[in-house]
């Protein structure tokens, strides 16, 4: 009987019910899409770092785990010193430059021979650099921009010719010859990071210790790639966790306000109905239960709509912007659902208790 009454109440006010469901759906969608984009980019960055094939990474003093924002404070000649250490097979200097042309992306300036020595590029079309104004792009970038061999890429006020299209997952999506990016960046003879390949995986920790003992390199950050990849987490990115918490807080506020407004107005409109229920013996707990059950039903509807909208948006983003990774995992879907329900119930508590406190005589006299 109670459930039938609850459904009838919601159906009797379809516009208000629909608006409440959409508000909760917006809350869920906001959480899932923003968190999904943030985690997607983070995990994509980690996967691409792993795809380089290095065993050790050397970063300059004061750098963070965010590869690509360290500038170019290290002389390339450090690579010659590292290359002479025992068990070091390859040292590849990489210069990283952030570009906002079209989209935020990190460009790698590479020494092709040493970079390929760690793990060779798989060329889908074209081949290596043929000149200083050539560029390599990965397949995701090429598909997103409908690019083919010989097309021009506009970067740093230059037109660069696509010489090759490679399989994605090698650190960046765009690659320039190291000397060219050094020239463009005003960092001739310098690099942002050194990737080191060891002759035997058993010697990785030993090489890390050897590098740390090189004179004047005590302040450099030297990690095995296993350790470095384990550091690419939300907790190690400045402001990442705070950003997620702010997004969740804003989303919850939207849901709480929407539900509070809807249920408070519903309680005011149903004063006489509540009076009848109480005159028939309904307890305060019964009235609170009715209001909270209505809220839960609205929340469930909003969650379903929000999840569906999030997955639809994810498909659209993948089709329109393939270079923008978005990760929708069951973990955050569950969290978003719990957050939405808790927020909705939080917004309904005051209206529910206000309804329970109504005097049945006053309620019955209400017009």
NORRA-V578270 format. One record per backbone hydrogen bond with DSSP energy under -0.5 kcal/mol. NH is the residue of the N-H (numbers start at 0). CO is the residue of the C=O. Records with the same first field share a line. If there is no record, write none. Layout:
# NORRA-V578270
NH=CO  CO
This chain:
# NORRA-V578270
4=0
5=1
6=2
7=3
8=4
9=5
10=6
11=7
12=8  9
13=10
16=12
17=13
18=14
19=15
20=16
21=17
22=18
23=19
24=20
25=21
26=22
27=23
28=24
29=25
30=26
31=27
32=28
33=29
34=30
35=31
36=32
37=33
38=34
39=35
40=36
41=37
42=38
43=39
44=40
45=41
46=42
47=43
48=44
49=45
50=46
51=48
52=49
54=195
55=195
56=222
57=193
58=220
59=191
62=59
66=64
68=65
73=190
75=188
77=74
78=75
79=76
80=76
81=77
82=78
83=79  80
84=81
87=84
88=86  196
89=196
91=194
92=90
93=192
94=108
96=106
98=104
101=99
102=100
104=98
106=96  104
107=173
108=94
109=107  175
110=92
111=109
114=110
115=111
116=112
117=113  114
118=114
122=120
123=121  164
124=164
126=162
133=130
134=160
135=174
136=163
137=172
138=165
141=137
142=138
143=139
144=140
145=141  142
146=141
149=161
150=147
152=159
154=152  157
157=154
159=152  157
160=132
161=150
162=134  160
163=134
164=124
165=136
166=121
169=171
171=169
172=105
173=105
174=135
175=107
176=133
177=109
179=176
180=176
181=177
182=178
183=179
184=180
185=181  182
186=181
189=186
190=73
191=93
192=93
193=57
194=91
195=55
196=89
198=86
202=199
203=200
206=202
207=203
208=204
209=205
210=206
211=207
212=208  209
213=210
216=213
219=216
220=58
221=219
222=56
224=54
227=223
228=224
229=225
230=226  227
231=227  228
232=230
235=232
236=232  233
237=235
239=236
240=233  236
242=238
243=239
244=240
245=241
246=242
247=243
248=244
249=245
250=246
251=247
252=248
253=249
254=250
255=251
256=252
257=253
258=254
259=255
260=256
261=257
262=258
263=259
264=260
265=261
266=262
267=263
268=264
269=265
270=267
273=269
274=270
275=271
276=272
277=273
278=274
279=275
280=277
281=276
286=282
287=283
288=284
289=285
290=286
291=287
292=288
293=289
294=290
295=291
296=292
297=293
298=294
299=295
300=296
301=297
302=298
303=299
304=300
305=301
306=302
307=303
308=304
309=305
310=306
311=307
312=308
313=309
314=310
315=311
316=312
317=313
318=314
319=315
320=316
323=320
324=322
326=35
327=325
328=326
332=328
333=329
334=330
335=331
336=332
337=333
338=334
339=335
340=336
341=337
342=338
343=339
344=340
345=341
346=342
347=343
348=344
349=345
351=347
352=348
353=349
354=350
355=351
356=352
357=354
362=358
363=359
364=360
365=361  362
